[in-house]
Amino acid sequence: MTHGIGRRSLITAAAVMGMLGFAVTPAAVAGPGNSDDAPFRGRIVSMLQHMSVEEKVGQLFVVEVYGRDATTVTATAAANNRRLYGVDTPAQVIDKYRPGGVIYFTTRGPDNFGTPTQVATLSNGLQTAATDQPAGIPLLISTDQEGGALVARFGAPATQMPGQMPLGASRSADHAHRSAEVIGTELAAVGINQDYAPVADVNVNPANPVIGIRSIGEDPQLVAELVAAEVDGFHDGGVAAAAKHFPGHGDTATDSHFGLPEVTHTREQLEAIDLPPFRAAIAEGVDTIMTAHVVLRSIDPSGAPATMSEPILTGLLREELGYDGLIVTDALDMQGATSTYPPNVAPVEAFKAGADMLVLPPQMDVAYDAVLDAVLSGEISEKRLDESVYRILRLKMQRGLFADPFVDAAAAAAIVGAPAHVADAQTITDDTTTLLKNDAGVLPLSSEPRDVLVTGWGVATTSTLGGTIAARGQSVTVRETGLTPSAAVIAEVVAAAANHDLVVVSTNNASNVSATTGLPTASAAAQQAFVQALLASGTPVVVSAMRNPYDISVMTNVPTALATYGYTAASLESLTRVLFGENDPVGKLPVTIPTADRTGVLYPFGHGLGFD
């Protein structure tokens, strides 16, 4: 949406912007990384003049709300909303704080996702609560729909796209664009107008516990190319995009949900590895960049997390990279933030560092009051506050939310999970499965009937895979073992394997090592022992790494191995198509597979076998 303003209005707006401290230059009118905001400038300045400080501070926050309806009081949702905010319903949360944004989660948290019609109705209810406020400012409604098996908040019936590392294995910018476009189209249909995606981290550390397959891969140029395509795809789908996690979370051995990682890259390594995808996203007009709770002493020797680091957010991102879009924090309730900063300090320090929006403070009342007090005391200037609120309002206008923040709830069901979207997901995923080893020539399997044992990690994974194999006329037994199979379970399944013609076993991070001891984790050790016992049974074994592809590094005697980089239904169908030779495995490793001791290379970046 655009709002035309006359020359006289533009001059008035420019004068006011000057008083607010904005540089009124051509560059300021069309800031780096953003579309021309001249059509919105006068209206934004007018709004800033009429907003109270309390309303402006509210716009800085992104909150979670419990429940699937904006106004209905349900016992569990109301109890959680009262615990966090002292009110019963999502709409009352909006009324109380007048936040700038809301983030949706799954049943593991606030339980916002049900049917498409329900999600759309929730979004409309929240937008009604927001626009009924005196300032009438609509919400940015966001979620983490990265695609893939790990971080996709909107499950079935939403189309499950393959995710970042599978896209890296496909090497296709077209696939990356279409994947993001499908995700964006379905989110937009239910009133979610911003996706906290794409992940722009370059995963160069096989031991990374939090990124892994959430990254496109280890090659900065490949990541940059596909991230730029995704930004464009999200825009074509109708949602704002958020590149994350700046300045890069790809070389960490600590999960920032549970601790504060440190990235030891030099400035030269940062330029070569971590920054190219963010530069590409900025050049493509990315709306938002999300911070990382990581220490990067080559830029900020103080050891402050990037989220609270002025040298990183203002010095590097704003001034050096020239980014003028929205900066949002990663969740402030993560240990990477809370372990260092109390709840009344973290939001103030993040804002002072350069963040515009503060996501999920652990104590909302404390956070809101702390930021408000900092403004009223002069610790945060009104000029600085207005700069962030300006960016927030600008994005909302650029996304057309002031014109119409509502969606057609009745139409959502036909868009979410549309047959064409599901077909595209399968087509894209079929180009991602990677054949790592085929030493015994077991693959491709013939169509003749055989008894197949499907085992390993994942109740849904093994069940779904068993079903796809059975659909090829095979007799299938499914025996799921859990992530850490016991000795008794291993013995039982190995005994069963002797009575089958083939074993297909799924692994999940079987190469994991403890960050403290350097030894395999309990689950990794158990999975490794299980695979070795299966090999000793004498029955041919096919191993598929269902998450990180590094599992083969500790199973070098396995003759047949594949990597799927995920366990969506489409991934398991693609795997089965490869097993039976219906598809040639065209996926190529987007990362290097190291030797077990991680001192050498087992399989190089780009490795991948075919049947031709």
BAVEX-118658 format. One line per field, with one value per residue (C-alpha): residue in one letter; x, y, z. Coordinates in pm, whole numbers. Each point is the difference from the previous one (the first is absolute). Layout:
N
res: (A,...)
x: (X,...)
y: (Y,...)
z: (Z,...)
***
This chain:
612
res: (M,T,H,G,I,G,R,R,S,L,I,T,A,A,A,V,M,G,M,L,G,F,A,V,T,P,A,A,V,A,G,P,G,N,S,D,D,A,P,F,R,G,R,I,V,S,M,L,Q,H,M,S,V,E,E,K,V,G,Q,L,F,V,V,E,V,Y,G,R,D,A,T,T,V,T,A,T,A,A,A,N,N,R,R,L,Y,G,V,D,T,P,A,Q,V,I,D,K,Y,R,P,G,G,V,I,Y,F,T,T,R,G,P,D,N,F,G,T,P,T,Q,V,A,T,L,S,N,G,L,Q,T,A,A,T,D,Q,P,A,G,I,P,L,L,I,S,T,D,Q,E,G,G,A,L,V,A,R,F,G,A,P,A,T,Q,M,P,G,Q,M,P,L,G,A,S,R,S,A,D,H,A,H,R,S,A,E,V,I,G,T,E,L,A,A,V,G,I,N,Q,D,Y,A,P,V,A,D,V,N,V,N,P,A,N,P,V,I,G,I,R,S,I,G,E,D,P,Q,L,V,A,E,L,V,A,A,E,V,D,G,F,H,D,G,G,V,A,A,A,A,K,H,F,P,G,H,G,D,T,A,T,D,S,H,F,G,L,P,E,V,T,H,T,R,E,Q,L,E,A,I,D,L,P,P,F,R,A,A,I,A,E,G,V,D,T,I,M,T,A,H,V,V,L,R,S,I,D,P,S,G,A,P,A,T,M,S,E,P,I,L,T,G,L,L,R,E,E,L,G,Y,D,G,L,I,V,T,D,A,L,D,M,Q,G,A,T,S,T,Y,P,P,N,V,A,P,V,E,A,F,K,A,G,A,D,M,L,V,L,P,P,Q,M,D,V,A,Y,D,A,V,L,D,A,V,L,S,G,E,I,S,E,K,R,L,D,E,S,V,Y,R,I,L,R,L,K,M,Q,R,G,L,F,A,D,P,F,V,D,A,A,A,A,A,A,I,V,G,A,P,A,H,V,A,D,A,Q,T,I,T,D,D,T,T,T,L,L,K,N,D,A,G,V,L,P,L,S,S,E,P,R,D,V,L,V,T,G,W,G,V,A,T,T,S,T,L,G,G,T,I,A,A,R,G,Q,S,V,T,V,R,E,T,G,L,T,P,S,A,A,V,I,A,E,V,V,A,A,A,A,N,H,D,L,V,V,V,S,T,N,N,A,S,N,V,S,A,T,T,G,L,P,T,A,S,A,A,A,Q,Q,A,F,V,Q,A,L,L,A,S,G,T,P,V,V,V,S,A,M,R,N,P,Y,D,I,S,V,M,T,N,V,P,T,A,L,A,T,Y,G,Y,T,A,A,S,L,E,S,L,T,R,V,L,F,G,E,N,D,P,V,G,K,L,P,V,T,I,P,T,A,D,R,T,G,V,L,Y,P,F,G,H,G,L,G,F,D)
x: (0,113,-118,69,101,46,321,-111,-71,337,179,-188,82,365,10,-151,237,289,-127,-22,362,-42,227,-235,198,-77,176,-226,-311,105,207,235,-174,-349,-243,-67,-180,-75,-373,-24,229,-251,-256,256,131,-354,-69,317,-106,-333,117,69,332,-183,-146,341,161,-275,84,349,-119,-89,-199,-139,-364,-157,-310,-160,-257,52,-287,-102,103,126,148,351,48,-141,225,307,-107,-61,340,177,-220,-266,-288,-206,-14,228,-211,45,378,-21,-221,241,332,-90,300,143,-9,-112,178,-190,116,-118,-148,341,-67,-288,-195,-102,-20,-304,-191,72,-337,72,344,-141,-280,253,203,-307,-98,344,1,-341,133,300,-182,-272,264,17,309,-161,330,-23,225,293,-102,296,104,306,-93,345,-113,149,-33,136,-158,-336,-261,-299,-39,-258,-195,261,235,329,281,340,196,339,261,-209,-30,376,30,-221,226,-309,-83,-329,-88,96,-220,-299,33,-8,-283,-218,74,-73,-322,-134,105,-155,-325,-33,99,367,173,363,204,309,186,221,286,312,254,290,40,374,3,-118,-48,-242,-291,-255,45,105,-261,-163,289,28,356,362,66,-64,-74,-250,-168,-4,-152,-277,-76,-47,-235,-197,-37,-146,-220,-144,-80,-172,-197,-120,197,296,325,246,356,155,213,228,301,-2,-73,156,325,-114,14,-253,-374,-92,-332,197,322,201,211,312,92,379,14,246,-122,137,-187,-316,22,73,-243,-278,-84,-55,-352,-105,143,-196,-319,45,59,-322,-195,-45,-249,147,323,-6,290,191,81,366,324,221,311,154,-268,-84,288,-226,-156,-356,-240,-68,-357,133,301,2,319,-172,-356,67,364,11,-358,-131,312,227,-255,-233,-310,-295,-271,-141,231,-172,156,-2,-222,108,-116,280,291,236,-169,-128,320,180,-268,-284,-352,3,340,-11,-269,157,347,-126,-187,298,218,-220,-288,-340,-227,43,-125,-140,140,-30,-188,-206,-102,360,128,-262,52,378,-5,-261,203,314,-179,-152,336,183,214,-173,-70,-337,189,131,-347,-155,257,-107,-372,41,149,-276,-277,174,9,-365,-87,223,-178,-340,-116,-139,-214,-138,152,-275,-21,-284,-18,-240,246,300,-79,21,341,177,113,-129,69,229,205,32,104,263,132,49,161,247,73,66,305,150,56,371,152,322,110,-112,303,-193,-215,-316,-169,-213,-226,-190,-379,-7,-170,218,-30,123,68,-33,157,188,-98,-342,-349,-154,316,23,-377,-18,308,-140,-318,177,208,-306,-170,266,-128,241,-81,100,56,49,196,73,283,0,289,200,-70,70,209,-317,-170,311,15,-369,11,324,-158,-293,234,129,-347,-21,147,89,30,-56,110,-48,251,-26,322,187,329,-75,273,-19,127,159,154,50,-148,-314,-322,-203,-242,279,188,-316,-87,353,-10,-339,118,311,-213,-230,297,117,-338,98,-313,67,-34,-86,66,-175,112,-331,143,362,186,313,-113,192,325,-33,-138,262,-47,-364,-13,-322,-82,-215,-81,-344,71,-345,-297,-300,-242,141,355,-99,-183,304,226,-222,-3,379,13,-205,168,-309,210,371,158,106,59,357,152,-28,254,325,-21,306,172,-111,279,-86,358,-54,-259,-210,-227,55,-252,-187,26,-298,-37,-246,-126,109)
y: (0,357,334,289,331,338,201,228,-301,-151,322,7,-362,66,285,-215,-284,238,98,-369,-40,-191,96,118,-89,-207,-290,38,6,-325,-167,-287,-333,150,103,371,119,350,-81,-85,258,276,-231,-171,333,114,-320,40,350,-127,-316,-1,-127,-298,-89,30,-226,-257,-14,-124,-333,-331,-223,-351,-60,-324,-134,-58,278,365,43,-347,-87,-358,-140,-88,303,238,-142,58,348,92,-140,212,307,0,-26,-286,29,89,307,122,-35,231,242,11,52,117,-195,38,-371,-347,-328,-328,-335,-360,-235,-15,356,242,-240,253,-237,-209,13,270,159,6,160,261,75,39,240,204,14,124,261,117,41,195,228,76,175,381,-7,-265,-171,-354,-282,-172,-363,-231,-361,-217,-194,-86,-315,-340,-232,212,346,5,128,-45,-374,-191,97,264,-110,-120,125,-172,262,164,-276,-210,310,34,-361,85,293,169,366,-67,-264,237,274,-228,-154,343,112,-296,55,371,-55,-235,221,305,-189,-43,357,-56,288,-62,-319,-19,-160,-64,-130,168,-175,-181,-333,-67,-189,-364,13,294,-108,263,84,-309,-77,338,139,-31,-122,95,193,373,68,-284,117,359,-97,-209,242,282,-224,-76,366,61,-308,108,339,-164,-209,313,8,187,-195,-3,-119,-157,-26,303,11,-377,-306,-262,-62,-64,-305,134,34,362,-124,-148,204,280,-119,176,33,24,118,273,303,-157,-325,192,179,-322,-235,161,332,-89,-143,305,232,-191,20,374,48,-193,235,-221,159,-118,-141,-200,10,-291,-50,-64,163,131,158,88,269,58,-87,61,-344,133,-221,138,72,247,124,348,-68,-297,127,370,4,-310,-54,355,202,-241,-218,297,-179,226,-263,-144,-170,-246,-194,-374,-105,180,-293,-218,-79,177,321,-77,-159,333,267,28,45,375,43,-218,197,337,-112,-164,316,223,-231,64,-249,132,-278,-205,-356,-201,168,-251,249,233,242,34,45,256,205,-16,135,264,114,15,232,217,32,91,-316,-69,317,65,42,-356,-128,175,-149,-353,72,165,-321,-209,218,17,-377,-26,253,-167,-330,168,-61,347,-36,-341,-224,-263,-320,-208,-280,-201,-5,-116,-371,-10,167,-174,-343,57,-301,209,101,-360,-109,273,-106,-356,112,219,-264,-262,204,-5,-363,-82,-345,-4,-364,-294,-227,-326,105,-63,302,43,-274,-212,-10,-368,-64,-29,18,340,103,375,102,271,341,163,-139,205,-26,-379,-41,233,-151,-348,106,142,-318,-222,195,-148,-351,-81,-185,245,-30,323,-5,346,10,355,242,-206,-371,-218,-316,-208,183,-33,-374,-44,194,-162,-341,108,128,-351,-95,284,57,366,245,374,187,369,192,340,177,-325,192,237,55,164,358,-63,-348,-26,-352,-121,92,-285,3,14,-288,-211,64,-84,-326,-82,45,-210,-279,11,-28,-307,-169,-72,162,285,335,341,295,331,304,172,319,119,-186,-38,-339,-189,131,-245,-288,-28,-378,45,-100,186,344,297,344,157,307,-33,-225,170,-228,126,-80,-358,-40,136,-243,-291,111,-4,-340,-154,189,201,314,46,141,344,172,113,51,368,-66,-189,-328,-23,-313,-129,187,312,47,-101,-22,-311,141,342,277,-92,-377,-204,-322,-74,-315,94)
z: (0,-60,124,-234,159,-160,-15,281,222,-87,98,329,63,-79,248,271,-82,41,343,90,-95,-328,-284,-271,-309,-310,173,303,-216,-166,268,-82,-12,-11,-266,-42,311,-128,-43,368,155,65,152,223,129,72,191,204,97,129,179,373,129,146,-340,-162,259,-52,-370,83,141,-162,235,1,85,117,-168,-337,18,80,244,122,354,31,318,-115,-224,260,270,-215,-108,363,97,-261,-24,270,-252,-143,-379,-292,-75,357,-38,-302,192,293,-177,-353,-134,-345,-71,98,-67,-43,133,-11,258,169,118,-45,-226,-264,-297,-86,-326,-258,69,373,-43,-236,245,282,-213,-84,367,103,-278,117,354,-131,-240,254,212,-24,-223,-224,-82,-145,112,-157,48,-35,39,-59,-313,-128,-176,64,293,283,2,-174,243,-231,-48,-200,-198,-87,-275,145,-219,28,195,-39,-22,-240,-219,20,-118,-298,-98,-148,52,-181,259,282,-146,-52,345,163,-225,100,368,-33,-191,265,289,-161,-45,378,87,79,-174,98,3,218,-289,-192,212,-144,223,-169,180,6,330,-11,377,-19,224,-99,-369,-196,-264,67,-209,-376,41,46,-320,51,-364,-27,319,-126,-335,149,285,-253,-200,316,94,-344,35,333,-148,-297,247,176,325,142,34,289,-57,309,217,-37,-3,-52,215,-225,188,355,225,253,-48,80,137,290,19,-155,-295,-123,-366,-23,-361,-85,-189,-317,66,79,-335,-188,174,200,-163,-370,56,201,-263,-263,204,47,-371,-66,227,305,238,327,142,322,244,149,365,-78,110,-281,149,-336,-27,366,237,301,-40,-14,-197,-347,107,258,-197,-147,-200,-165,-55,-57,-104,-221,-116,-24,-86,-184,-176,-51,123,79,41,318,250,235,283,27,289,315,214,-135,230,-238,119,347,129,-37,32,255,-142,64,-167,-312,-189,79,-103,-319,-95,77,-211,-304,7,-101,125,317,-32,292,309,285,222,-215,275,114,-354,-100,315,-37,-355,87,302,-215,-244,271,177,-321,-2,-333,-194,-161,-326,31,93,-300,-236,91,5,-340,-140,155,-141,-336,-32,93,-267,-256,66,-46,355,58,-311,105,267,-27,-203,-139,254,-214,-289,203,-9,-380,0,288,-117,-351,-230,-220,305,118,-349,-12,340,-126,-325,186,264,-267,-102,351,103,-5,-52,200,-40,-212,36,-7,-296,201,-155,-193,129,-246,17,103,335,310,375,118,358,52,329,185,128,-27,52,-281,-209,5,-38,-299,-163,55,-174,-304,-36,45,-279,-232,61,282,322,273,373,193,325,141,254,133,-1,250,-57,301,-16,33,-288,-214,62,-78,-327,-117,56,-214,-271,-63,-125,-253,-342,58,289,-46,312,76,212,165,91,57,-31,289,255,339,2,339,-37,-374,17,-176,177,145,-291,-257,162,17,-364,-111,196,-149,-359,63,147,-303,-234,192,-58,-359,-143,-247,177,-146,233,-49,201,65,146,-27,-275,215,141,-268,150,290,-211,-271,-30,-102,-369,-91,137,-91,140,-7,221,150,58,-153,-182,-329,115,82,-330,-184,187,-100,-363,6,172,-280,-282,-88,39,-53,318,-118,334,68,343,102,278,38,191,223,123,339,178,-204,-115,-361,-276,-53,-272,-153,-57,-319,41,-107,-199,-276,-167,-353)
***
